[in-house]
Structures are given as C-alpha cells and as structure tokens.
Amino acid sequence: MRFKLFLTLALVVTLNLVVLALNVIFLVGDGMSTNQLVLASILENRLLTTMTLPYTGLTVTYSSDSWVTDSAPAGTALFCGFKTLNRAIGVLPNGETVPSIFEIAKKVGYRIGIVVTCQITHATPAAVYGHVSSRSDELTLAKQFVESGTVDVAFGGGWQWFLPEGKGGVRKDGLDLIEMLESKGYQYITNADELKDVSAHKVLGLFAKNYLEPVSNRPANQPTLDVMTAKAIELLSKSGQPFMLMVEGSQIDWECHANDFYGVWKEVVEFDNAVKVALDFAKRDGNTLVIVTGDHETGGLSLSNGGYTINVEQARKAKGTTAMFLKQYNVADKEKFFAGLKEWYGIELKDSEYEYFTKVPVNNLRRELARFVSERVGFGWTTYDHTAGAVPVYAFGPGAHLFTGFMDNTDVARIIMKITSLNTVSFPKVTATAGY
C-alpha cells in the first residue's frame, strides 16, 4: 500500500548560557545495527563492550524523502534533531540551515572533537559542523570546517580536500586550508608517531590523503580508532571545560556495502575498542554521558542463511577481507584461486562456481566474492546498499535512562539537548514528507 507520512518538526528554544557542564561522547557505528554487533560478538566469542552499556533503545532512521536514509540526513537527524533530504547535511528540506548540537555546545563554552577513519569531510563527521545540500561537496565542507571554528580536535583522513593541487591536494581555488588552520592556532599532524606526542589545545590530524586504510590491513603510520579516541579525550578534557566528542566507526558501513563478513567483524571490533576507551573514561570521570548507536543499517545482514547453523569455527579462521584476498589471488589463475579460497576461507570451490566468477565484471568481483564467502560460512545479505532497519542506541552516564524504548533518530539529539540544558535560537515549523 502506498502511503505518506507527514512529520511536523518544531524546535522552539532560546539561547541560554547556563548549561549543565556534562561531557558527551557520541559514538556512531556507520551502517551498524544489532546483527553487525552480534556477528562480531559471535566471532570474538565474548560480549562486546557496547553490549554492556546499561540502557538500550531502538531508533528508526528514515529521511524526509525516503524510508531508506543515507548517512548525510542520518547524521543531521542524530546531531541536529531534524529530518532532511537524502544527501543533505545540516540543512532542512527547504534549504534552511539548522545547527548541530556540537555547534550549539561550542557557543556556550564546550570543546568539540571529531574522530573518524574516513575523511573528516565525509557525511557523518561533516554533520557536526557542515551545511550543504549535497554531501559530495567536500571542498565546501573542508572550507566550512576551517571557517566555522567549531571543532577543536579532529582526527581522521582527507588532507586532499584541504590542500591546493600544487601541494598534493585537489583544491582548484588555490586555498591552503591547512595553513589557514595553523594561523588560527591549530597544530597539524599526519602520522601515528606525531599523534602520540601531540599536546596542543587545538589539533588537526589527517593521516591519509582521503580515508584511512581498513583496520584489517592498516599500516603502522595510521592510528587505530581507539588510539585516536583516547588522545582526543585527553586533549579535550585537560582544560577542565566540558567537551563533546563524536567518534565514528566509519568503515563498518563500507564492509557491509561489500557484504564482507570478515571486514564487518574487524571494523566492529575496532569501533567497540573505542567504545571501551570512552566508557572507561566516563566511569572514572562520573560526569560524562556515553551514547553508542548506528546511523542506519547496511547490507541487510542476517545471522544464518538456512540450516539453523553458522559455521563459526570456519569463519573465525578466515585470513582477511576479499579485497585483501584479490590482491594476492587472480581469478584468471584457476589453480591458485582454488588453493587460495581453501587456505583463506576453508572453501572448496566447484568448477561451476569458478566459471561464474570468471564472468563477473572486475568492479563487482570483490563484493560478489564476499557475498559468496559469507554465505558459505552461514551469513546472509539482502542488498549491497542501506536498509530501513531499526538500529539500537546504548547509553551510560547521567541521563542515560532517557535513551530507552522505541524512538526516532531525531530524538537522540533532542534528549542530549535536554540532559545538557543546551538551548538555541528558534526555528520555524518544518513539515517534511517521507515514505512510499
């Protein structure tokens, strides 16, 4: 049945400089829902830290123009409290700019941080500070990052968006945004060794030209998410001012897009390690709210594809992602391809299956092979894209009990506003349409 859901969203609050000095660490697993967490838990043979947070709710994730959101409106919903169009960041469907909770907090004395494994101009981190109608406009988002002054500490990738073409970047406007940030008092770092020693009040760490390598094969000069999170908390907290930090497990989503169970496993574990860093700090501090959620589900992951079983031991012995596999084994070399699948995944390939893979276009081979490998160890997928599945939200700390029950993703930002007593200028009533 075709129907439409009209959402009337109103946020009428006034600027109030008297706020509760509560730290907020907001961790987002991009593309992560319950099944991604359970997959990693099964293969790790333990409860993940995320699963130990005492309060749990469920959020729906649709955007204002589709039941299936992308990360841009999902980030806007989580951080601004409003639905918007797919691909839009920090702007309402009518084009009006809406501030994020991070921008509001900055105005009343909070220090703000971002930690990601993608480029810091990607959809989710950009929703902390950016306002564009299309998430693809990363050149504008990089400029907004610099001009807004919202973020004090940022770790991730994407230096190409900040530098002109003559200095290894992609900017055609000639702007050197790194120099601009340094003139504003930021220290700029580019590798894991520099991260260990940095102690500046304001820091930009860009550890890759675009995004960091997947955690499954990340080089030593690129830090892990938990290490970046620990350093960000250290830098943000040492002044004694309240802080708000957004941490994203960016590449859970990408491995789900590829239907690669091994990649999902390792990216979720890296994200969960960052959750542990945040939770340990919050327990010591006593004045920090930790929120963990996903922005949407990706892949339609199922934890069995029939037979009432998962081949867990076989899955645990996997040696890497199919992207890593294909760098070592060429499908044109039949003998080595067969031997490689046996060694890496314990799979005995049939001739008919091999013939299928020889006909798959090169651009699709990784994900086709990943879905095949996943299914052979017992995991199923319904799509290479996002889904409309609900995602869990977990919470610990002051006000955590409010993140329970069934809610909209916009409620997360609004609850944070309530707990911290943060307020902002009035916005007109917004009517958004979503559905089919």
PEHUQUI-V27748 format. One line per field, one symbol per residue. phi: phi as a letter, one per 20 degrees, with the letter a starting at -180 (. if undefined). burial: + if it has 16 or more other C-alpha atoms within 10 Angstrom, else -. A space follows every 50 residues. Layout:
BEGIN
phi: ???
burial: ???
END
This chain:
BEGIN
phi: .ebcdddddccdcdfceecffdfcdddcefmecgffffgffffemaffgg feffcccccecgefcafdedffffffffddncfbfgnecmcfgenffcfe fffffgfdofeccccbdeffefgfffffcdbbecffefffffffgfffmf eecccrcofffddfgfdndcfeemfdfffffffeneedccbffffgefbf fcbddddbfcdffgffbfffedfefffffffffgffeffnffcccddcef eggfffgeldfffggfffffffffgfgffffffffmccedccbdeaecnm fcerdpnlbcefffffegerffffgffdceffegfffffffffecmdeee gfffffffefggfdfgfffffffgffeoddcdbedfceffcfcdbbognf ffecnebeffffffffgffemfcbffcffddddcpc
burial: --------+-+-------+-++++++++++++++-++++++++----+++ +-+-+++++++++++++++++++++++++++++++++++++++---++++ ++++++-+-++++++++++++++++++++++++++--+++++++++---+ +++++++++++++++---+++----+++--+----+++++++--+--+-- -+++++++++++++++-----++++++++++++-++-----+++++++++ +++++++++++++++++++++++++++++-++----++++++++++++++ +++++----+---+++-++++++-+---+-+-----++-++--++++--- ------+-------+++++++++++++++++-++++++++++++++++++ -+++--+++++++++++-++++++-----+-+++--
END
